[in-house]
């Protein structure tokens, strides 16, 4: 028998499975990371926040040239608290690629 009184609650739903609760928590963390990332990118590179979408091209949307990548590295380090190497950007094309990179690095940092 389940003890629903101690189960975490979300709105009107009771989350019974611990894995479901962890997945929900991680999903919320990812959304917060994306929200924070979009905010500092829009401000730093002076673009409309609505132009930053998961499928959009990072370089084209932010109008990045080689010197702008240095600004991007500094912005990431200042806003997200981890060091970035230039070669980390080799596989990043879209904002979704960037979000995956950022969330992976944050999770990696939390494990240390």
Secondary structure as GFF3:
##gff-version 3
##sequence-region A 1 112
A	DSSP	three_ten_helix	4	6	.	.	.	ID=ss1
A	DSSP	beta_strand	9	10	.	.	.	ID=ss2
A	DSSP	beta_strand	13	14	.	.	.	ID=ss3
A	DSSP	alpha_helix	18	44	.	.	.	ID=ss4
A	DSSP	three_ten_helix	49	51	.	.	.	ID=ss5
A	DSSP	alpha_helix	58	62	.	.	.	ID=ss6
A	DSSP	alpha_helix	66	80	.	.	.	ID=ss7
A	DSSP	three_ten_helix	86	89	.	.	.	ID=ss8
A	DSSP	alpha_helix	95	111	.	.	.	ID=ss9
###
